Structures are given as structure tokens and as C-alpha cells.
Amino acid sequence: MVMAKNKKIIVPQSKQVINQWKYEIAAELGLPVGQGYSGYSDTEFSTELGGISSSGHKSDYWGHLTSRDNGAVGGEITKRLIEKAEETLFSLS
């Protein structure tokens, strides 16, 4: 998702690809995120304890991960973006 100074998305299609990469990379690194991840094995019991809101749990929550883990995902996204850019540049020449 490339943005100009006015924060307008220049390539809107990139958001979907980057979001897909985010989950692929997290899975490759063995990080517990994604659809349906609640952090608890017993969802019903954890809602009673207040660990998960019973009114709908946000399935895209990454707050339980360390900064290092989140940084590893972001770093790998950057690496893949650079690889794609280099592939594009080399194919043009």
C-alpha cells in the first residue's frame, strides 16, 4: 500500500496483497494469528472470565505478539516488496 504525502493510496490493490503476505509470513514464523485465533483453547470458559468479549472477538488481533515478532513480519514484507521491485526492474531491462 504505497501512499503519497497526502496519504492517498496510490495502488489500492497492494493493500490486499500485503495483508495476505502478513498472514502467510506469520504462519511461516509460527506466530499465533489469523482467523479464529482467540488465544484460549476454551472460548466459552474464557468469555466467562472476561478474556474474550462474548459480543464478538476481533479475529485480526495482533496485540498479544511481541514487538520483535511484529517487526519480523514487517521486515519480511519489506524484503518481499524489494524482491518484487527488483524483479520488475530487471524484467524491463
N, C-alpha and C positions, 0 to 999 in steps of 0.2 A: 504494500500500500504506500505508494510514493506520494508525498504531499509537497505542495508549493508553500511559499511563505504565508499565503492566505489560508492555509490548512484545507484547501480544496483537494480532494482526492483526484490525482491525475490519471491513474489506471485503476478504476474501480474493481476490475476482475482480479487484481492482485490480492485483495483482502481475503477472498475465498481460498486461494492457493496457499497463502501464508498461514491462514488458520488451519488448513489441512496439514501443512508441514508441522505446525506446532504440536498437534496431537500425534503425528507419526514419530516425531523426534522424542516426545515424552515417552511413547511406548518403547522406542529403541533404547532409551536410557532406563527403562523400568520404573518410570515415575507413575504414581497412582493418581491419574486424572482421566477425565473423559466422561462420556455419557453414563449416567447411573452410578458413578462413584460417590459414595457417601462418607467414606472413611470409617464406617462402622459395619460390622457383619450383621447385626440385628437392627434393622431400621426401625421396626416398631418399638423396641425397647429404648433405642437411643432418642426417639421423639419424646418418649415419656420422661426421659432425663433432661430434655431440653437441648440435646446435642444437635438435633436436626429439626428444623421447623416443620410441623405437620402440614402447613399450608402450601407446601411445595418447596422442594430443595433446589437451589440453583446448581445445575449439573456442570456448569462451566467454572467451578470454583478452583482457584489455584493457590489460595492463601495458606494452605497447610504445608506448602513446599518451602524449602529454604531459598534464600536469595541466590545461593550458589547453583541450586538445581534450575531455578528460573533463568539464571544467567547462562547456564549451559544450553538451554533450549534456544534462547535468543542468539547466542553465539553461533549455534549450528544453523539457524535460519539465515544469519548474515553470511555464513560460509557458503550456503547453497545459493543465495542471491548472487554472490560474487561469481560462483561457478557458472551460473546461468548467463550472467552478463559476459563472461569471458567466452563462453560457447557461442554466443550471439556475435560478438566482435570477431572471433576467429572465422566464423562461417561467412562473414561479409567480405573478408579479405581474400 
